[in-house]
């Protein structure tokens, strides 16, 4: 449940959960601190997480945003998929991103999906003009060919310099994982 711990821990202060029953708060704390429940207990854990999120949304809507959903631990992914299926009509939303280099996980079946396509050449050129103004045309062509429509790559791939030292992207770890597929 390490993924859920990271996502939900900030909600556990009394100030953020004024409407949450103390029992649900304690149950969630125990769940997050003690780790993943046995498979047969995950349903109860998922309901607890949903009730706590619903309580958190009583004053203002809550959005749970998960980047790289497919990298979550299995228990966290199951609980979040459960919550995502039950948000209609509640002040809770779940937005998850996942790489598409494999088959879609069975636990996501039935959830709405919005595929994100690569940027077109025109969109790539516009992004570079806006975020990397003054880049020479040859470098722009090289960046667009290498990035293949990936906006993160367009913004973070190194640009050739006059220096003899290599120019590294600002966040090469993020870039590497984004470009891996």
Buried (B, 14 or more C-beta within 10 A) or exposed (E): BEBBBEBBEEBBEEEEBEEBEEEBBEBBBEBBEEEBBEEEEBEEBBBBBBBBBBBBBEEEEBEBEBEEBBEBBBBBBBBBBBBBBBBEEBBBBBEBEBEEEEEEBEBBEEEEEEEEEEBEEEBBBEBBEEEBEEBEEEBBEBBBEEBEBBBBBBBBBEEEEEEEEEEEBEEEEEBEBBBEE
